[in-house]
């Protein structure tokens, strides 16, 4: 599934695994489904995660 600003999913952050440059963020989007994404630590800080 391709996600964009027009295609957003609501969810709750269940874990953030920070690294030196990137972080792995896991979201619970309901129905027993999870999405895992790798984002930069700058993005983690900018988003206040």
N, C-alpha and C positions, 0 to 999 in steps of 0.2 A: 504494500500500500504506500503510495506517495503522499506525504503530508505537506501542506502549505498553509499560508495564512487563511485561505478560504476553507481548508479542510482540517479543522481542529478537533481534538478529542479531550474531554474532561477526564481528569484523573487525580489521584492522590499520590504524592511522592512517598514511596515505601523505603527507599534506600538511596544513599549517595556514597559512592566509593571514590574518594578523592585520590588523585595521583599527582605527580609533580607538574604535569602540564594539562592533563585531561581528567575528567571525572566520568564515572559510569553512573547514570541516573536511572532508577527503575520506578515506573509508575504503575499503579493499579488502576485500570480503566473499567473495572466492574466485570461481572459475569465470569470471574475466574481468569480474566485476561490481564496480562502485564505487557508493558512496552519497556524495552531497555534501550537507552541512547547514550552515546558518548559525546560529551560537550567539553569545551575548554574550561579550565578553572576560571579564566576571566569571565566567561558567561555565567558560571555558578555564582561568582561574586556580584556581577552586575544585576543578576536576577534576584539576589538575596536568598539563595537556596540554602 
